[in-house]
Amino acid sequence: MKIEHSDALDELVELQEASDEAHAGLMRLQEELGDAAQWTDEQHVTWRDAWEDAREPWWLLDTALEHYAETMGVERDDLEAMVKEAAGHAPLPTAG
């Protein structure tokens, strides 16, 4: 499958990269904070704020994938796989 609108693919890849960075930031913070059962109230607030900040890029990517899949008449999962591959993710193994 080829996306005819390269601008759309560029936009989706940028959103995927922002989403990836948000996820990586949360993972770094989680590693830094250690065991959640031993977090202070301040650490819980820090985590909650970081989680809320990370939700925006995830939501933007999800919304854009839905929009472009519908606009282009392609399956959302196929479009998402194409975007992830273009953003440097390893392809998921196929069943069968």
C-alpha positions as CSV (number, residue, x, y, z in Angstrom):
1,M,0.0,0.0,0.0
2,K,1.3,3.5,-0.8
3,I,0.1,6.7,0.7
4,E,-0.6,9.1,-2.1
5,H,-0.4,12.1,0.2
6,S,3.3,12.3,1.2
7,D,2.4,15.3,3.4
8,A,0.0,13.1,5.4
9,L,2.7,10.5,5.9
10,D,5.2,13.2,6.9
11,E,2.7,14.5,9.5
12,L,1.9,11.1,10.8
13,V,5.6,10.2,11.1
14,E,6.2,13.4,13.1
15,L,3.3,12.6,15.4
16,Q,4.6,9.0,15.8
17,E,8.1,10.4,16.7
18,A,6.5,12.8,19.3
19,S,4.5,9.9,20.7
20,D,7.7,7.7,20.9
21,E,9.6,10.5,22.6
22,A,6.8,11.0,25.2
23,H,6.8,7.3,25.9
24,A,10.6,7.2,26.2
25,G,10.4,10.2,28.6
26,L,8.0,8.3,30.8
27,M,10.1,5.2,30.8
28,R,13.2,7.3,31.8
29,L,11.2,9.0,34.6
30,Q,9.9,5.7,35.9
31,E,13.4,4.3,35.9
32,E,14.6,7.4,37.8
33,L,11.8,7.2,40.3
34,G,12.2,3.5,41.0
35,D,9.6,1.4,42.7
36,A,6.2,3.1,42.6
37,A,5.2,1.6,45.9
38,Q,7.8,3.7,47.6
39,W,7.2,7.1,45.8
40,T,6.7,10.2,47.9
41,D,3.6,12.3,47.3
42,E,5.8,14.7,45.3
43,Q,7.0,11.8,43.1
44,H,3.4,10.8,42.4
45,V,2.6,14.3,41.3
46,T,5.7,14.4,39.1
47,W,4.6,11.1,37.5
48,R,1.0,12.2,37.1
49,D,2.1,15.5,35.4
50,A,4.4,13.6,33.1
51,W,1.7,11.1,32.2
52,E,-0.8,14.0,31.4
53,D,1.9,15.7,29.2
54,A,2.5,12.4,27.3
55,R,-1.2,11.8,26.6
56,E,-1.4,14.7,24.2
57,P,1.0,13.4,21.6
58,W,-0.6,9.9,21.9
59,W,-4.1,11.4,21.4
60,L,-3.0,13.6,18.4
61,L,-1.4,10.5,16.7
62,D,-4.5,8.4,17.3
63,T,-6.8,11.1,16.0
64,A,-4.7,11.7,12.9
65,L,-4.5,8.0,12.2
66,E,-8.3,7.7,12.4
67,H,-8.8,10.8,10.1
68,Y,-6.3,9.8,7.5
69,A,-7.3,6.2,7.4
70,E,-10.9,7.2,6.7
71,T,-9.9,10.0,4.3
72,M,-7.7,7.6,2.3
73,G,-10.0,4.6,2.5
74,V,-7.4,2.4,4.1
75,E,-7.5,0.2,7.2
76,R,-6.3,2.1,10.3
77,D,-4.1,-0.8,11.4
78,D,-2.4,-0.9,8.0
79,L,-1.8,2.8,8.1
80,E,-0.4,2.6,11.6
81,A,2.0,-0.2,10.6
82,M,3.2,1.9,7.6
83,V,3.7,4.9,9.8
84,K,5.6,2.9,12.5
85,E,7.9,1.4,9.8
86,A,8.5,4.9,8.3
87,A,9.4,6.1,11.8
88,G,11.9,3.4,12.3
89,H,10.0,0.8,14.3
90,A,10.7,-2.8,13.5
91,P,7.8,-4.5,11.7
92,L,5.6,-6.7,13.8
93,P,5.8,-10.4,13.1
94,T,2.9,-11.7,11.1
95,A,0.8,-14.7,12.3
96,G,0.7,-17.8,10.2
